[in-house]
């Protein structure tokens, strides 16, 4: 019987992200190798990513912050304008 050969794929990833993903995959009954194999097979079959990547627009980020309660409140419009004036717009 012929033996199957496989190639190794090496990636660098943030350790915290890796741990979170491994935990989630374990909950789904999967491991990293299985996920990568499934992803590769889907790409080979459909010739596209199995998800739609998109960047969060500034508006999406702002809405998410508001919904999460991450907002700064000002006592008055004057207080708000003073804060805005205090920003140094020469920094990138």
PDB file of N, CA, C and O in Angstrom, chain B, residues numbered from 101:
ATOM      1  N   UNK B 101       0.841  -1.177   0.000  1.00  0.00           N
ATOM      2  CA  UNK B 101       0.000   0.000   0.000  1.00  0.00           C
ATOM      3  C   UNK B 101       0.889   1.245   0.000  1.00  0.00           C
ATOM      4  O   UNK B 101       1.828   1.339   0.791  1.00  0.00           O
ATOM      5  N   UNK B 102       0.600   2.183  -0.871  1.00  0.00           N
ATOM      6  CA  UNK B 102       1.400   3.397  -0.976  1.00  0.00           C
ATOM      7  C   UNK B 102       1.117   4.311   0.214  1.00  0.00           C
ATOM      8  O   UNK B 102      -0.016   4.405   0.686  1.00  0.00           O
ATOM      9  N   UNK B 103       2.153   4.974   0.683  1.00  0.00           N
ATOM     10  CA  UNK B 103       1.964   5.913   1.788  1.00  0.00           C
ATOM     11  C   UNK B 103       1.759   7.311   1.241  1.00  0.00           C
ATOM     12  O   UNK B 103       2.368   7.703   0.246  1.00  0.00           O
ATOM     13  N   UNK B 104       0.891   8.054   1.908  1.00  0.00           N
ATOM     14  CA  UNK B 104       0.629   9.435   1.520  1.00  0.00           C
ATOM     15  C   UNK B 104       1.735  10.325   2.050  1.00  0.00           C
ATOM     16  O   UNK B 104       2.222  10.124   3.163  1.00  0.00           O
ATOM     17  N   UNK B 105       2.127  11.291   1.270  1.00  0.00           N
ATOM     18  CA  UNK B 105       3.094  12.265   1.756  1.00  0.00           C
ATOM     19  C   UNK B 105       2.388  13.593   1.962  1.00  0.00           C
ATOM     20  O   UNK B 105       1.399  13.893   1.292  1.00  0.00           O
ATOM     21  N   UNK B 106       2.894  14.374   2.877  1.00  0.00           N
ATOM     22  CA  UNK B 106       2.322  15.693   3.137  1.00  0.00           C
ATOM     23  C   UNK B 106       3.440  16.710   3.199  1.00  0.00           C
ATOM     24  O   UNK B 106       4.588  16.369   3.487  1.00  0.00           O
ATOM     25  N   UNK B 107       3.104  17.956   2.929  1.00  0.00           N
ATOM     26  CA  UNK B 107       4.041  19.065   3.077  1.00  0.00           C
ATOM     27  C   UNK B 107       3.743  19.777   4.387  1.00  0.00           C
ATOM     28  O   UNK B 107       2.627  19.722   4.903  1.00  0.00           O
ATOM     29  N   UNK B 108       4.743  20.435   4.904  1.00  0.00           N
ATOM     30  CA  UNK B 108       4.600  21.198   6.141  1.00  0.00           C
ATOM     31  C   UNK B 108       4.394  22.668   5.787  1.00  0.00           C
ATOM     32  O   UNK B 108       5.045  23.194   4.884  1.00  0.00           O
ATOM     33  N   UNK B 109       3.488  23.323   6.501  1.00  0.00           N
ATOM     34  CA  UNK B 109       3.252  24.754   6.356  1.00  0.00           C
ATOM     35  C   UNK B 109       3.596  25.390   7.700  1.00  0.00           C
ATOM     36  O   UNK B 109       3.083  24.974   8.739  1.00  0.00           O
ATOM     37  N   UNK B 110       4.458  26.389   7.677  1.00  0.00           N
ATOM     38  CA  UNK B 110       4.858  27.062   8.908  1.00  0.00           C
ATOM     39  C   UNK B 110       4.411  28.513   8.846  1.00  0.00           C
ATOM     40  O   UNK B 110       4.671  29.208   7.864  1.00  0.00           O
ATOM     41  N   UNK B 111       3.742  28.966   9.892  1.00  0.00           N
ATOM     42  CA  UNK B 111       3.302  30.360   9.963  1.00  0.00           C
ATOM     43  C   UNK B 111       3.675  30.935  11.321  1.00  0.00           C
ATOM     44  O   UNK B 111       3.786  30.207  12.308  1.00  0.00           O
ATOM     45  N   UNK B 112       3.865  32.229  11.360  1.00  0.00           N
ATOM     46  CA  UNK B 112       4.106  32.922  12.623  1.00  0.00           C
ATOM     47  C   UNK B 112       2.815  33.647  12.992  1.00  0.00           C
ATOM     48  O   UNK B 112       2.204  34.326  12.167  1.00  0.00           O
ATOM     49  N   UNK B 113       2.421  33.485  14.246  1.00  0.00           N
ATOM     50  CA  UNK B 113       1.179  34.095  14.697  1.00  0.00           C
ATOM     51  C   UNK B 113       1.323  34.474  16.170  1.00  0.00           C
ATOM     52  O   UNK B 113       2.078  33.849  16.916  1.00  0.00           O
ATOM     53  N   UNK B 114       0.597  35.491  16.565  1.00  0.00           N
ATOM     54  CA  UNK B 114       0.598  35.940  17.952  1.00  0.00           C
ATOM     55  C   UNK B 114       0.203  34.778  18.866  1.00  0.00           C
ATOM     56  O   UNK B 114      -0.798  34.111  18.605  1.00  0.00           O
ATOM     57  N   UNK B 115       0.966  34.522  19.927  1.00  0.00           N
ATOM     58  CA  UNK B 115       0.678  33.379  20.804  1.00  0.00           C
ATOM     59  C   UNK B 115      -0.714  33.417  21.434  1.00  0.00           C
ATOM     60  O   UNK B 115      -1.358  32.378  21.582  1.00  0.00           O
ATOM     61  N   UNK B 116      -1.182  34.615  21.807  1.00  0.00           N
ATOM     62  CA  UNK B 116      -2.520  34.718  22.404  1.00  0.00           C
ATOM     63  C   UNK B 116      -3.595  34.371  21.382  1.00  0.00           C
ATOM     64  O   UNK B 116      -4.558  33.674  21.700  1.00  0.00           O
ATOM     65  N   UNK B 117      -3.428  34.857  20.158  1.00  0.00           N
ATOM     66  CA  UNK B 117      -4.382  34.544  19.098  1.00  0.00           C
ATOM     67  C   UNK B 117      -4.400  33.048  18.835  1.00  0.00           C
ATOM     68  O   UNK B 117      -5.467  32.450  18.691  1.00  0.00           O
ATOM     69  N   UNK B 118      -3.227  32.446  18.773  1.00  0.00           N
ATOM     70  CA  UNK B 118      -3.132  31.004  18.538  1.00  0.00           C
ATOM     71  C   UNK B 118      -3.869  30.234  19.623  1.00  0.00           C
ATOM     72  O   UNK B 118      -4.622  29.306  19.325  1.00  0.00           O
ATOM     73  N   UNK B 119      -3.659  30.608  20.873  1.00  0.00           N
ATOM     74  CA  UNK B 119      -4.310  29.912  21.985  1.00  0.00           C
ATOM     75  C   UNK B 119      -5.830  30.038  21.908  1.00  0.00           C
ATOM     76  O   UNK B 119      -6.549  29.066  22.140  1.00  0.00           O
ATOM     77  N   UNK B 120      -6.317  31.233  21.582  1.00  0.00           N
ATOM     78  CA  UNK B 120      -7.766  31.440  21.459  1.00  0.00           C
ATOM     79  C   UNK B 120      -8.351  30.578  20.344  1.00  0.00           C
ATOM     80  O   UNK B 120      -9.393  29.945  20.513  1.00  0.00           O
ATOM     81  N   UNK B 121      -7.663  30.565  19.203  1.00  0.00           N
ATOM     82  CA  UNK B 121      -8.149  29.781  18.063  1.00  0.00           C
ATOM     83  C   UNK B 121      -8.100  28.293  18.382  1.00  0.00           C
ATOM     84  O   UNK B 121      -9.036  27.560  18.065  1.00  0.00           O
ATOM     85  N   UNK B 122      -7.019  27.842  19.005  1.00  0.00           N
ATOM     86  CA  UNK B 122      -6.928  26.426  19.369  1.00  0.00           C
ATOM     87  C   UNK B 122      -8.060  26.034  20.309  1.00  0.00           C
ATOM     88  O   UNK B 122      -8.633  24.953  20.177  1.00  0.00           O
ATOM     89  N   UNK B 123      -8.383  26.907  21.254  1.00  0.00           N
ATOM     90  CA  UNK B 123      -9.486  26.631  22.180  1.00  0.00           C
ATOM     91  C   UNK B 123     -10.803  26.501  21.422  1.00  0.00           C
ATOM     92  O   UNK B 123     -11.562  25.555  21.629  1.00  0.00           O
ATOM     93  N   UNK B 124     -11.062  27.469  20.539  1.00  0.00           N
ATOM     94  CA  UNK B 124     -12.305  27.438  19.763  1.00  0.00           C
ATOM     95  C   UNK B 124     -12.372  26.208  18.866  1.00  0.00           C
ATOM     96  O   UNK B 124     -13.418  25.568  18.760  1.00  0.00           O
ATOM     97  N   UNK B 125     -11.256  25.878  18.222  1.00  0.00           N
ATOM     98  CA  UNK B 125     -11.233  24.698  17.354  1.00  0.00           C
ATOM     99  C   UNK B 125     -11.487  23.427  18.152  1.00  0.00           C
ATOM    100  O   UNK B 125     -12.201  22.534  17.696  1.00  0.00           O
ATOM    101  N   UNK B 126     -10.901  23.345  19.346  1.00  0.00           N
ATOM    102  CA  UNK B 126     -11.112  22.167  20.190  1.00  0.00           C
ATOM    103  C   UNK B 126     -12.594  22.017  20.520  1.00  0.00           C
ATOM    104  O   UNK B 126     -13.127  20.907  20.522  1.00  0.00           O
ATOM    105  N   UNK B 127     -13.258  23.142  20.799  1.00  0.00           N
ATOM    106  CA  UNK B 127     -14.699  23.122  21.075  1.00  0.00           C
ATOM    107  C   UNK B 127     -15.485  22.603  19.868  1.00  0.00           C
ATOM    108  O   UNK B 127     -16.564  22.031  20.024  1.00  0.00           O
ATOM    109  N   UNK B 128     -14.941  22.805  18.671  1.00  0.00           N
ATOM    110  CA  UNK B 128     -15.589  22.340  17.440  1.00  0.00           C
ATOM    111  C   UNK B 128     -15.132  20.946  17.041  1.00  0.00           C
ATOM    112  O   UNK B 128     -15.601  20.396  16.044  1.00  0.00           O
ATOM    113  N   UNK B 129     -14.217  20.374  17.817  1.00  0.00           N
ATOM    114  CA  UNK B 129     -13.708  19.047  17.500  1.00  0.00           C
ATOM    115  C   UNK B 129     -12.662  19.047  16.402  1.00  0.00           C
ATOM    116  O   UNK B 129     -12.470  18.041  15.720  1.00  0.00           O
ATOM    117  N   UNK B 130     -11.986  20.176  16.230  1.00  0.00           N
ATOM    118  CA  UNK B 130     -10.978  20.318  15.176  1.00  0.00           C
ATOM    119  C   UNK B 130      -9.629  20.683  15.780  1.00  0.00           C
ATOM    120  O   UNK B 130      -9.541  21.090  16.938  1.00  0.00           O
ATOM    121  N   UNK B 131      -8.587  20.531  14.979  1.00  0.00           N
ATOM    122  CA  UNK B 131      -7.270  21.029  15.349  1.00  0.00           C
ATOM    123  C   UNK B 131      -6.768  21.929  14.226  1.00  0.00           C
ATOM    124  O   UNK B 131      -7.406  22.047  13.180  1.00  0.00           O
ATOM    125  N   UNK B 132      -5.625  22.558  14.450  1.00  0.00           N
ATOM    126  CA  UNK B 132      -5.082  23.501  13.465  1.00  0.00           C
ATOM    127  C   UNK B 132      -4.843  22.843  12.112  1.00  0.00           C
ATOM    128  O   UNK B 132      -5.182  23.409  11.073  1.00  0.00           O
ATOM    129  N   UNK B 133      -4.267  21.666  12.127  1.00  0.00           N
ATOM    130  CA  UNK B 133      -3.947  20.975  10.878  1.00  0.00           C
ATOM    131  C   UNK B 133      -5.213  20.700  10.067  1.00  0.00           C
ATOM    132  O   UNK B 133      -5.232  20.880   8.849  1.00  0.00           O
ATOM    133  N   UNK B 134      -6.255  20.268  10.746  1.00  0.00           N
ATOM    134  CA  UNK B 134      -7.520  19.987  10.059  1.00  0.00           C
ATOM    135  C   UNK B 134      -8.115  21.263   9.485  1.00  0.00           C
ATOM    136  O   UNK B 134      -8.608  21.269   8.357  1.00  0.00           O
ATOM    137  N   UNK B 135      -8.070  22.348  10.260  1.00  0.00           N
ATOM    138  CA  UNK B 135      -8.595  23.624   9.771  1.00  0.00           C
ATOM    139  C   UNK B 135      -7.855  24.074   8.518  1.00  0.00           C
ATOM    140  O   UNK B 135      -8.479  24.474   7.535  1.00  0.00           O
ATOM    141  N   UNK B 136      -6.530  24.010   8.550  1.00  0.00           N
ATOM    142  CA  UNK B 136      -5.738  24.437   7.394  1.00  0.00           C
ATOM    143  C   UNK B 136      -6.041  23.561   6.184  1.00  0.00           C
ATOM    144  O   UNK B 136      -6.188  24.068   5.072  1.00  0.00           O
ATOM    145  N   UNK B 137      -6.134  22.260   6.393  1.00  0.00           N
ATOM    146  CA  UNK B 137      -6.444  21.346   5.286  1.00  0.00           C
ATOM    147  C   UNK B 137      -7.819  21.650   4.707  1.00  0.00           C
ATOM    148  O   UNK B 137      -7.985  21.690   3.488  1.00  0.00           O
ATOM    149  N   UNK B 138      -8.812  21.867   5.580  1.00  0.00           N
ATOM    150  CA  UNK B 138     -10.161  22.202   5.115  1.00  0.00           C
ATOM    151  C   UNK B 138     -10.145  23.502   4.310  1.00  0.00           C
ATOM    152  O   UNK B 138     -10.777  23.599   3.259  1.00  0.00           O
ATOM    153  N   UNK B 139      -9.418  24.494   4.814  1.00  0.00           N
ATOM    154  CA  UNK B 139      -9.345  25.787   4.137  1.00  0.00           C
ATOM    155  C   UNK B 139      -8.688  25.651   2.768  1.00  0.00           C
ATOM    156  O   UNK B 139      -9.186  26.186   1.778  1.00  0.00           O
ATOM    157  N   UNK B 140      -7.566  24.931   2.718  1.00  0.00           N
ATOM    158  CA  UNK B 140      -6.877  24.728   1.442  1.00  0.00           C
ATOM    159  C   UNK B 140      -7.772  24.003   0.440  1.00  0.00           C
ATOM    160  O   UNK B 140      -7.822  24.383  -0.730  1.00  0.00           O
ATOM    161  N   UNK B 141      -8.477  22.965   0.886  1.00  0.00           N
ATOM    162  CA  UNK B 141      -9.356  22.210  -0.020  1.00  0.00           C
ATOM    163  C   UNK B 141     -10.473  23.090  -0.553  1.00  0.00           C
ATOM    164  O   UNK B 141     -10.829  23.003  -1.728  1.00  0.00           O
ATOM    165  N   UNK B 142     -11.024  23.932   0.301  1.00  0.00           N
ATOM    166  CA  UNK B 142     -12.102  24.824  -0.131  1.00  0.00           C
ATOM    167  C   UNK B 142     -11.587  25.825  -1.165  1.00  0.00           C
ATOM    168  O   UNK B 142     -12.259  26.090  -2.162  1.00  0.00           O
ATOM    169  N   UNK B 143     -10.408  26.375  -0.932  1.00  0.00           N
ATOM    170  CA  UNK B 143      -9.822  27.317  -1.895  1.00  0.00           C
ATOM    171  C   UNK B 143      -9.545  26.616  -3.219  1.00  0.00           C
ATOM    172  O   UNK B 143      -9.827  27.167  -4.283  1.00  0.00           O
ATOM    173  N   UNK B 144      -8.994  25.404  -3.162  1.00  0.00           N
ATOM    174  CA  UNK B 144      -8.704  24.653  -4.390  1.00  0.00           C
ATOM    175  C   UNK B 144      -9.985  24.331  -5.153  1.00  0.00           C
ATOM    176  O   UNK B 144      -9.993  24.337  -6.384  1.00  0.00           O
ATOM    177  N   UNK B 145     -11.061  24.053  -4.434  1.00  0.00           N
ATOM    178  CA  UNK B 145     -12.323  23.683  -5.068  1.00  0.00           C
ATOM    179  C   UNK B 145     -13.039  24.891  -5.672  1.00  0.00           C
ATOM    180  O   UNK B 145     -13.577  24.809  -6.776  1.00  0.00           O
ATOM    181  N   UNK B 146     -13.046  26.014  -4.946  1.00  0.00           N
ATOM    182  CA  UNK B 146     -13.836  27.172  -5.375  1.00  0.00           C
ATOM    183  C   UNK B 146     -13.006  28.298  -5.991  1.00  0.00           C
ATOM    184  O   UNK B 146     -13.551  29.218  -6.601  1.00  0.00           O
ATOM    185  N   UNK B 147     -11.690  28.217  -5.827  1.00  0.00           N
ATOM    186  CA  UNK B 147     -10.779  29.251  -6.334  1.00  0.00           C
ATOM    187  C   UNK B 147     -11.026  30.611  -5.686  1.00  0.00           C
ATOM    188  O   UNK B 147     -10.840  31.656  -6.309  1.00  0.00           O
ATOM    189  N   UNK B 148     -11.446  30.576  -4.431  1.00  0.00           N
ATOM    190  CA  UNK B 148     -11.614  31.816  -3.664  1.00  0.00           C
ATOM    191  C   UNK B 148     -11.543  31.489  -2.177  1.00  0.00           C
ATOM    192  O   UNK B 148     -11.589  30.325  -1.778  1.00  0.00           O
ATOM    193  N   UNK B 149     -11.432  32.534  -1.369  1.00  0.00           N
ATOM    194  CA  UNK B 149     -11.380  32.341   0.072  1.00  0.00           C
ATOM    195  C   UNK B 149     -12.735  31.869   0.593  1.00  0.00           C
ATOM    196  O   UNK B 149     -13.771  32.257   0.054  1.00  0.00           O
ATOM    197  N   UNK B 150     -12.739  31.041   1.631  1.00  0.00           N
ATOM    198  CA  UNK B 150     -14.011  30.576   2.183  1.00  0.00           C
ATOM    199  C   UNK B 150     -14.657  31.592   3.125  1.00  0.00           C
ATOM    200  O   UNK B 150     -15.546  31.242   3.902  1.00  0.00           O
ATOM    201  N   UNK B 151     -14.221  32.821   3.060  1.00  0.00           N
ATOM    202  CA  UNK B 151     -14.790  33.911   3.848  1.00  0.00           C
ATOM    203  C   UNK B 151     -14.524  35.199   3.085  1.00  0.00           C
ATOM    204  O   UNK B 151     -13.718  35.216   2.155  1.00  0.00           O
ATOM    205  N   UNK B 152     -15.188  36.267   3.468  1.00  0.00           N
ATOM    206  CA  UNK B 152     -14.996  37.544   2.802  1.00  0.00           C
ATOM    207  C   UNK B 152     -14.210  38.472   3.720  1.00  0.00           C
ATOM    208  O   UNK B 152     -14.750  38.977   4.704  1.00  0.00           O
ATOM    209  N   UNK B 153     -12.937  38.700   3.402  1.00  0.00           N
ATOM    210  CA  UNK B 153     -12.170  39.617   4.248  1.00  0.00           C
ATOM    211  C   UNK B 153     -12.597  41.054   3.986  1.00  0.00           C
ATOM    212  O   UNK B 153     -12.859  41.439   2.846  1.00  0.00           O
ATOM    213  N   UNK B 154     -12.662  41.831   5.040  1.00  0.00           N
ATOM    214  CA  UNK B 154     -12.927  43.249   4.864  1.00  0.00           C
ATOM    215  C   UNK B 154     -12.288  44.009   6.014  1.00  0.00           C
ATOM    216  O   UNK B 154     -12.151  43.504   7.128  1.00  0.00           O
ATOM    217  N   UNK B 155     -11.912  45.209   5.712  1.00  0.00           N
ATOM    218  CA  UNK B 155     -11.324  46.071   6.734  1.00  0.00           C
ATOM    219  C   UNK B 155     -12.452  46.849   7.392  1.00  0.00           C
ATOM    220  O   UNK B 155     -13.401  47.273   6.733  1.00  0.00           O
ATOM    221  N   UNK B 156     -12.334  47.025   8.676  1.00  0.00           N
ATOM    222  CA  UNK B 156     -13.334  47.833   9.363  1.00  0.00           C
ATOM    223  C   UNK B 156     -13.135  49.293   8.984  1.00  0.00           C
ATOM    224  O   UNK B 156     -12.045  49.847   9.129  1.00  0.00           O
ATOM    225  N   UNK B 157     -14.200  49.900   8.500  1.00  0.00           N
ATOM    226  CA  UNK B 157     -14.130  51.317   8.163  1.00  0.00           C
ATOM    227  C   UNK B 157     -14.108  52.116   9.468  1.00  0.00           C
ATOM    228  O   UNK B 157     -14.508  51.603  10.513  1.00  0.00           O
ATOM    229  N   UNK B 158     -13.649  53.350   9.416  1.00  0.00           N
ATOM    230  CA  UNK B 158     -13.689  54.176  10.628  1.00  0.00           C
ATOM    231  C   UNK B 158     -15.097  54.266  11.214  1.00  0.00           C
ATOM    232  O   UNK B 158     -15.262  54.318  12.433  1.00  0.00           O
ATOM    233  N   UNK B 159     -16.105  54.283  10.355  1.00  0.00           N
ATOM    234  CA  UNK B 159     -17.484  54.340  10.847  1.00  0.00           C
ATOM    235  C   UNK B 159     -17.847  53.048  11.572  1.00  0.00           C
ATOM    236  O   UNK B 159     -18.480  53.091  12.626  1.00  0.00           O
ATOM    237  N   UNK B 160     -17.451  51.889  11.018  1.00  0.00           N
ATOM    238  CA  UNK B 160     -17.712  50.606  11.679  1.00  0.00           C
ATOM    239  C   UNK B 160     -17.062  50.570  13.054  1.00  0.00           C
ATOM    240  O   UNK B 160     -17.663  50.097  14.019  1.00  0.00           O
ATOM    241  N   UNK B 161     -15.836  51.068  13.142  1.00  0.00           N
ATOM    242  CA  UNK B 161     -15.118  51.088  14.415  1.00  0.00           C
ATOM    243  C   UNK B 161     -15.816  52.016  15.405  1.00  0.00           C
ATOM    244  O   UNK B 161     -15.969  51.675  16.578  1.00  0.00           O
ATOM    245  N   UNK B 162     -16.238  53.183  14.936  1.00  0.00           N
ATOM    246  CA  UNK B 162     -16.922  54.138  15.809  1.00  0.00           C
ATOM    247  C   UNK B 162     -18.237  53.568  16.327  1.00  0.00           C
ATOM    248  O   UNK B 162     -18.544  53.696  17.512  1.00  0.00           O
ATOM    249  N   UNK B 163     -19.011  52.945  15.456  1.00  0.00           N
ATOM    250  CA  UNK B 163     -20.286  52.346  15.867  1.00  0.00           C
ATOM    251  C   UNK B 163     -20.045  51.236  16.880  1.00  0.00           C
ATOM    252  O   UNK B 163     -20.759  51.142  17.878  1.00  0.00           O
ATOM    253  N   UNK B 164     -19.048  50.398  16.633  1.00  0.00           N
ATOM    254  CA  UNK B 164     -18.728  49.314  17.571  1.00  0.00           C
ATOM    255  C   UNK B 164     -18.327  49.877  18.929  1.00  0.00           C
ATOM    256  O   UNK B 164     -18.712  49.331  19.963  1.00  0.00           O
ATOM    257  N   UNK B 165     -17.561  50.961  18.936  1.00  0.00           N
ATOM    258  CA  UNK B 165     -17.171  51.591  20.200  1.00  0.00           C
ATOM    259  C   UNK B 165     -18.375  52.143  20.948  1.00  0.00           C
ATOM    260  O   UNK B 165     -18.475  51.984  22.165  1.00  0.00           O
ATOM    261  N   UNK B 166     -19.282  52.783  20.239  1.00  0.00           N
ATOM    262  CA  UNK B 166     -20.484  53.320  20.877  1.00  0.00           C
ATOM    263  C   UNK B 166     -21.327  52.186  21.450  1.00  0.00           C
ATOM    264  O   UNK B 166     -21.783  52.267  22.590  1.00  0.00           O
ATOM    265  N   UNK B 167     -21.536  51.132  20.669  1.00  0.00           N
ATOM    266  CA  UNK B 167     -22.335  50.001  21.143  1.00  0.00           C
ATOM    267  C   UNK B 167     -21.696  49.314  22.345  1.00  0.00           C
ATOM    268  O   UNK B 167     -22.395  48.764  23.197  1.00  0.00           O
ATOM    269  N   UNK B 168     -20.361  49.346  22.412  1.00  0.00           N
ATOM    270  CA  UNK B 168     -19.649  48.727  23.534  1.00  0.00           C
ATOM    271  C   UNK B 168     -19.563  49.668  24.735  1.00  0.00           C
ATOM    272  O   UNK B 168     -19.048  49.286  25.787  1.00  0.00           O
ATOM    273  N   UNK B 169     -20.060  50.882  24.584  1.00  0.00           N
ATOM    274  CA  UNK B 169     -20.018  51.839  25.685  1.00  0.00           C
ATOM    275  C   UNK B 169     -18.691  52.558  25.819  1.00  0.00           C
ATOM    276  O   UNK B 169     -18.438  53.211  26.831  1.00  0.00           O
ATOM    277  N   UNK B 170     -17.846  52.447  24.816  1.00  0.00           N
ATOM    278  CA  UNK B 170     -16.540  53.114  24.842  1.00  0.00           C
ATOM    279  C   UNK B 170     -16.674  54.525  24.281  1.00  0.00           C
ATOM    280  O   UNK B 170     -16.245  54.805  23.162  1.00  0.00           O
ATOM    281  N   UNK B 171     -17.268  55.398  25.064  1.00  0.00           N
ATOM    282  CA  UNK B 171     -17.489  56.767  24.615  1.00  0.00           C
ATOM    283  C   UNK B 171     -16.981  57.741  25.673  1.00  0.00           C
ATOM    284  O   UNK B 171     -16.890  57.399  26.852  1.00  0.00           O
ATOM    285  N   UNK B 172     -16.655  58.938  25.247  1.00  0.00           N
ATOM    286  CA  UNK B 172     -16.250  60.002  26.155  1.00  0.00           C
ATOM    287  C   UNK B 172     -17.383  61.011  26.181  1.00  0.00           C
ATOM    288  O   UNK B 172     -17.845  61.475  25.138  1.00  0.00           O
ATOM    289  N   UNK B 173     -17.825  61.346  27.384  1.00  0.00           N
ATOM    290  CA  UNK B 173     -18.899  62.322  27.506  1.00  0.00           C
ATOM    291  C   UNK B 173     -18.326  63.649  27.970  1.00  0.00           C
ATOM    292  O   UNK B 173     -17.386  63.693  28.763  1.00  0.00           O
ATOM    293  N   UNK B 174     -18.902  64.725  27.466  1.00  0.00           N
ATOM    294  CA  UNK B 174     -18.466  66.073  27.816  1.00  0.00           C
ATOM    295  C   UNK B 174     -19.632  66.796  28.468  1.00  0.00           C
ATOM    296  O   UNK B 174     -20.795  66.570  28.134  1.00  0.00           O
ATOM    297  N   UNK B 175     -19.293  67.672  29.409  1.00  0.00           N
ATOM    298  CA  UNK B 175     -20.330  68.430  30.103  1.00  0.00           C
ATOM    299  C   UNK B 175     -21.011  69.454  29.223  1.00  0.00           C
ATOM    300  O   UNK B 175     -22.174  69.798  29.432  1.00  0.00           O
ATOM    301  N   UNK B 176     -20.267  69.944  28.225  1.00  0.00           N
ATOM    302  CA  UNK B 176     -20.829  70.965  27.346  1.00  0.00           C
ATOM    303  C   UNK B 176     -20.095  70.950  26.011  1.00  0.00           C
ATOM    304  O   UNK B 176     -19.065  70.296  25.852  1.00  0.00           O
ATOM    305  N   UNK B 177     -20.646  71.679  25.071  1.00  0.00           N
ATOM    306  CA  UNK B 177     -19.998  71.807  23.769  1.00  0.00           C
ATOM    307  C   UNK B 177     -18.655  72.510  23.938  1.00  0.00           C
ATOM    308  O   UNK B 177     -17.680  72.171  23.267  1.00  0.00           O
ATOM    309  N   UNK B 178     -18.609  73.497  24.843  1.00  0.00           N
ATOM    310  CA  UNK B 178     -17.344  74.200  25.087  1.00  0.00           C
ATOM    311  C   UNK B 178     -16.268  73.239  25.590  1.00  0.00           C
ATOM    312  O   UNK B 178     -15.116  73.321  25.163  1.00  0.00           O
ATOM    313  N   UNK B 179     -16.638  72.326  26.498  1.00  0.00           N
ATOM    314  CA  UNK B 179     -15.679  71.329  26.988  1.00  0.00           C
ATOM    315  C   UNK B 179     -15.174  70.457  25.838  1.00  0.00           C
ATOM    316  O   UNK B 179     -13.985  70.151  25.745  1.00  0.00           O
ATOM    317  N   UNK B 180     -16.095  70.070  24.977  1.00  0.00           N
ATOM    318  CA  UNK B 180     -15.725  69.250  23.819  1.00  0.00           C
ATOM    319  C   UNK B 180     -14.753  70.003  22.910  1.00  0.00           C
ATOM    320  O   UNK B 180     -13.737  69.453  22.485  1.00  0.00           O
ATOM    321  N   UNK B 181     -15.070  71.254  22.620  1.00  0.00           N
ATOM    322  CA  UNK B 181     -14.219  72.052  21.740  1.00  0.00           C
ATOM    323  C   UNK B 181     -12.838  72.281  22.349  1.00  0.00           C
ATOM    324  O   UNK B 181     -11.839  72.300  21.629  1.00  0.00           O
ATOM    325  N   UNK B 182     -12.774  72.456  23.678  1.00  0.00           N
ATOM    326  CA  UNK B 182     -11.475  72.610  24.341  1.00  0.00           C
ATOM    327  C   UNK B 182     -10.644  71.341  24.170  1.00  0.00           C
ATOM    328  O   UNK B 182      -9.439  71.409  23.926  1.00  0.00           O
ATOM    329  N   UNK B 183     -11.290  70.192  24.298  1.00  0.00           N
ATOM    330  CA  UNK B 183     -10.558  68.936  24.118  1.00  0.00           C
ATOM    331  C   UNK B 183     -10.056  68.812  22.684  1.00  0.00           C
ATOM    332  O   UNK B 183      -8.904  68.441  22.456  1.00  0.00           O
ATOM    333  N   UNK B 184     -10.907  69.117  21.729  1.00  0.00           N
ATOM    334  CA  UNK B 184     -10.516  69.032  20.322  1.00  0.00           C
ATOM    335  C   UNK B 184      -9.342  69.971  20.046  1.00  0.00           C
ATOM    336  O   UNK B 184      -8.398  69.601  19.347  1.00  0.00           O
ATOM    337  N   UNK B 185      -9.401  71.183  20.595  1.00  0.00           N
ATOM    338  CA  UNK B 185      -8.313  72.145  20.392  1.00  0.00           C
ATOM    339  C   UNK B 185      -7.009  71.677  21.021  1.00  0.00           C
ATOM    340  O   UNK B 185      -5.928  72.084  20.594  1.00  0.00           O
ATOM    341  N   UNK B 186      -7.107  70.826  22.032  1.00  0.00           N
ATOM    342  CA  UNK B 186      -5.890  70.366  22.715  1.00  0.00           C
ATOM    343  C   UNK B 186      -5.147  69.296  21.924  1.00  0.00           C
ATOM    344  O   UNK B 186      -3.992  68.997  22.229  1.00  0.00           O
ATOM    345  N   UNK B 187      -5.792  68.713  20.911  1.00  0.00           N
ATOM    346  CA  UNK B 187      -5.129  67.677  20.112  1.00  0.00           C
ATOM    347  C   UNK B 187      -4.019  68.297  19.286  1.00  0.00           C
ATOM    348  O   UNK B 187      -4.191  69.370  18.707  1.00  0.00           O
ATOM    349  N   UNK B 188      -2.901  67.634  19.232  1.00  0.00           N
ATOM    350  CA  UNK B 188      -1.774  68.089  18.415  1.00  0.00           C
ATOM    351  C   UNK B 188      -1.901  67.441  17.048  1.00  0.00           C
ATOM    352  O   UNK B 188      -1.622  66.251  16.899  1.00  0.00           O
ATOM    353  N   UNK B 189      -2.316  68.203  16.051  1.00  0.00           N
ATOM    354  CA  UNK B 189      -2.534  67.613  14.730  1.00  0.00           C
ATOM    355  C   UNK B 189      -1.249  67.493  13.913  1.00  0.00           C
ATOM    356  O   UNK B 189      -1.308  67.203  12.718  1.00  0.00           O
ATOM    357  N   UNK B 190      -0.092  67.710  14.535  1.00  0.00           N
ATOM    358  CA  UNK B 190       1.163  67.503  13.809  1.00  0.00           C
ATOM    359  C   UNK B 190       1.665  66.079  13.938  1.00  0.00           C
ATOM    360  O   UNK B 190       2.577  65.678  13.215  1.00  0.00           O
ATOM    361  N   UNK B 191       1.072  65.290  14.865  1.00  0.00           N
ATOM    362  CA  UNK B 191       1.477  63.892  15.023  1.00  0.00           C
ATOM    363  C   UNK B 191       0.759  63.032  14.007  1.00  0.00           C
ATOM    364  O   UNK B 191      -0.375  63.320  13.626  1.00  0.00           O
ATOM    365  N   UNK B 192       1.430  61.965  13.564  1.00  0.00           N
ATOM    366  CA  UNK B 192       0.804  61.031  12.621  1.00  0.00           C
ATOM    367  C   UNK B 192       0.210  59.872  13.364  1.00  0.00           C
ATOM    368  O   UNK B 192      -0.364  58.973  12.749  1.00  0.00           O
TER     369      UNK B 192
END
